[in-house]
Amino acid sequence: MAQDETRTGFRQLMEDVRTDLVHMGALVIEGISTVTQALLAGDVIAADKIVAADDELDLLSIEAEEKCVQMLALQQPVAIDLRVILTDLKMIAEIERSGDLVTNIGKAIPRIRGVELEPRLRGLLDRMREQAVKLFGLALDAYTERDAGLASALGDLDDRLDELHNDFIETVFSSRSDRVITTQQAVQLAVIGRFYER
């Protein structure tokens, strides 16, 4: 009887971690879109709110990690359960890092305040946002559904984001050459582009 209760508690913890991961992922997806709107609008106030919102994601990641550690320490999982917990730990770290990248974009917005982004740069930023959201969403779907087919499609989406990033960098430095933006502004935009790509 006690063993059944322990097993039920273990399964509940695993489900709780999965729910936490999905919630964390949803926050990142929302953050990518929100920070892009702030970036394109040059909205420093919205950028500050995005930076402050990272605390919620950090707290969720700590709680999810603690649940994983609890399962490892108290339940001594074997085989597939162990692989799931270790995968969850890796995903927690990756999602939290993605949230940090969103925050980094928010922190960069005040540094380029007043920059008039040419239409091609604006379009590429929005397309990188769209691709990053699609990529992140598909990764979450593959995880929650345990779908290897969905996971295999991630590479193509990532390649497309890499291409957009390369186009963005070329356009940034073309704008610099045409003296539309300063060298410092070009560097800041290049860093922002890297955050999207990562």
CORCOR-V857030 format. One record per residue. N is the residue number from 0. RES is the residue in one letter. BURIAL is # if it has 24 or more other C-alpha atoms within 12 Angstrom, else .. D_LAST is the distance of its C-alpha to the last C-alpha in Angstrom with 2 decimals. Layout:
BEGIN
N;RES;BURIAL;D_LAST + N;RES;BURIAL;D_LAST
END
This chain:
BEGIN
0;M;.;47.90 + 1;A;.;45.84 + 2;Q;.;43.69 + 3;D;.;43.06 + 4;E;.;42.08 + 5;T;.;39.71 + 6;R;.;38.09 + 7;T;.;37.86 + 8;G;.;36.21 + 9;F;#;33.71 + 10;R;.;32.85 + 11;Q;.;32.55 + 12;L;#;30.10 + 13;M;#;27.95 + 14;E;.;28.11 + 15;D;#;27.36 + 16;V;#;24.13 + 17;R;#;23.11 + 18;T;#;24.05 + 19;D;#;22.07 + 20;L;#;18.87 + 21;V;#;19.52 + 22;H;#;20.29 + 23;M;#;17.16 + 24;G;#;15.08 + 25;A;#;17.34 + 26;L;#;16.80 + 27;V;#;13.02 + 28;I;#;13.80 + 29;E;#;16.54 + 30;G;#;14.57 + 31;I;#;12.10 + 32;S;#;15.38 + 33;T;#;17.32 + 34;V;#;15.13 + 35;T;#;15.01 + 36;Q;#;18.79 + 37;A;#;19.24 + 38;L;#;17.33 + 39;L;#;19.40 + 40;A;#;22.50 + 41;G;#;22.01 + 42;D;#;22.94 + 43;V;#;22.83 + 44;I;.;24.67 + 45;A;#;22.18 + 46;A;#;19.37 + 47;D;#;21.49 + 48;K;.;21.91 + 49;I;#;18.20 + 50;V;#;17.87 + 51;A;.;21.01 + 52;A;#;19.92 + 53;D;#;17.29 + 54;D;.;20.41 + 55;E;#;21.09 + 56;L;#;17.85 + 57;D;#;18.47 + 58;L;.;22.02 + 59;L;#;21.24 + 60;S;#;19.01 + 61;I;.;21.91 + 62;E;#;24.43 + 63;A;#;22.70 + 64;E;#;22.38 + 65;E;#;26.04 + 66;K;#;27.09 + 67;C;#;25.51 + 68;V;#;27.26 + 69;Q;.;30.42 + 70;M;#;30.37 + 71;L;#;29.91 + 72;A;.;32.61 + 73;L;.;35.15 + 74;Q;#;34.92 + 75;Q;.;34.30 + 76;P;.;32.48 + 77;V;.;32.92 + 78;A;.;31.47 + 79;I;.;29.33 + 80;D;.;29.19 + 81;L;.;27.88 + 82;R;.;25.10 + 83;V;#;24.16 + 84;I;#;24.14 + 85;L;#;22.04 + 86;T;.;19.49 + 87;D;#;19.64 + 88;L;#;19.09 + 89;K;.;15.91 + 90;M;#;14.68 + 91;I;#;15.83 + 92;A;#;13.78 + 93;E;#;10.49 + 94;I;#;11.47 + 95;E;#;12.62 + 96;R;.;9.49 + 97;S;#;7.78 + 98;G;#;11.05 + 99;D;#;10.79 + 100;L;#;7.79 + 101;V;#;10.19 + 102;T;#;12.91 + 103;N;#;11.59 + 104;I;#;11.67 + 105;G;#;15.08 + 106;K;#;16.20 + 107;A;#;15.54 + 108;I;#;17.72 + 109;P;#;20.99 + 110;R;#;20.19 + 111;I;#;20.32 + 112;R;#;23.16 + 113;G;.;25.71 + 114;V;#;23.56 + 115;E;.;24.70 + 116;L;#;21.81 + 117;E;.;23.35 + 118;P;.;23.27 + 119;R;.;21.02 + 120;L;#;18.23 + 121;R;#;18.82 + 122;G;.;18.81 + 123;L;#;15.53 + 124;L;#;13.85 + 125;D;#;15.62 + 126;R;#;14.74 + 127;M;#;10.96 + 128;R;#;11.83 + 129;E;#;14.09 + 130;Q;#;11.89 + 131;A;#;9.13 + 132;V;#;12.31 + 133;K;#;13.91 + 134;L;#;11.32 + 135;F;#;11.20 + 136;G;#;14.95 + 137;L;#;15.74 + 138;A;#;14.10 + 139;L;#;16.25 + 140;D;#;19.21 + 141;A;.;19.00 + 142;Y;#;19.03 + 143;T;#;21.84 + 144;E;.;23.89 + 145;R;.;23.33 + 146;D;.;23.02 + 147;A;.;22.11 + 148;G;.;22.58 + 149;L;.;19.87 + 150;A;.;17.51 + 151;S;.;18.45 + 152;A;.;17.39 + 153;L;#;13.68 + 154;G;.;13.44 + 155;D;.;14.95 + 156;L;#;12.75 + 157;D;#;9.58 + 158;D;.;11.76 + 159;R;#;12.70 + 160;L;#;9.35 + 161;D;#;9.11 + 162;E;.;12.68 + 163;L;#;12.28 + 164;H;#;9.83 + 165;N;.;12.56 + 166;D;#;15.23 + 167;F;#;13.92 + 168;I;#;13.97 + 169;E;.;17.39 + 170;T;#;18.65 + 171;V;#;17.75 + 172;F;#;19.71 + 173;S;.;22.37 + 174;S;#;22.90 + 175;R;#;23.25 + 176;S;.;25.76 + 177;D;.;27.66 + 178;R;.;27.76 + 179;V;.;26.38 + 180;I;#;24.01 + 181;T;.;24.43 + 182;T;.;22.58 + 183;Q;.;21.29 + 184;Q;#;20.07 + 185;A;#;18.41 + 186;V;.;16.53 + 187;Q;#;15.46 + 188;L;#;14.33 + 189;A;#;12.40 + 190;V;#;10.57 + 191;I;#;10.05 + 192;G;#;8.77 + 193;R;#;6.11 + 194;F;#;5.23 + 195;Y;#;5.52 + 196;E;#;3.80 + 197;R;#;0.00
END
